[in-house]
Amino acid sequence: MTEDHRARLLELRGAAERRLAQLDHTFADVVAAAEGANTDDEHDPEGSTIGFERAQVVALSERARQTLAEVDAALVRLDEGTYGVCEVCGEPIPEGRLAARPTATTCVAHASRR
């Protein structure tokens, strides 16, 4: 079962890396588009749109980086033999929860208390 978990985590990691690369490219495109635009957001209707797009890409990039960090931490727990163990009570995390949320660090009971 451990290798199944490792494969799933590595799949998630790869997807997050690809998403981050795509977002980095999108961010570069937004910045390039803003270079030729009027930077007077108050009078230029496109100015606020470019700013919003930039902020949205940054937020999505931060989420992708967070996912990478969560997956890396889960891989460390897997290597240490603590993957699938609730960090609060020490009981096993149900397989269904790990299937739905492979980076989970708590059982369902303790996740709902956060």
Phi, psi and omega in degrees: 000327181301319180292328175296317178296316179299316180298317180294318179295318179293327175296315178297320180297315179298318179296319179293321178296317179295318179297317180295318177298318178296317180293322176299319178294316179298318179299316178299321178295318180295317179297317179297320179294326181287336182298324181265000184269158174292125184271008177275085184301331183294324184250349181255113182297336179281336183300314181291327178295315179297318178298319178295315180300317179298314180296322179294316179296320178298315180297317178293323177295318178298321178295320178296320177295322178296318177299315178302316180296318179296318179294316179300319178295321178295321178295323176296315178299323178298314179295326181276351180084014180251003178295137178084011178245129181297128181287349180266306187256346179081003178276157178297142174278129182304143182302324179297321178293318179293328177293320181281326183221083186299341181262010182303141178246355180225158174288173182299317182300318182277336176293325182286346180270353182283000000 
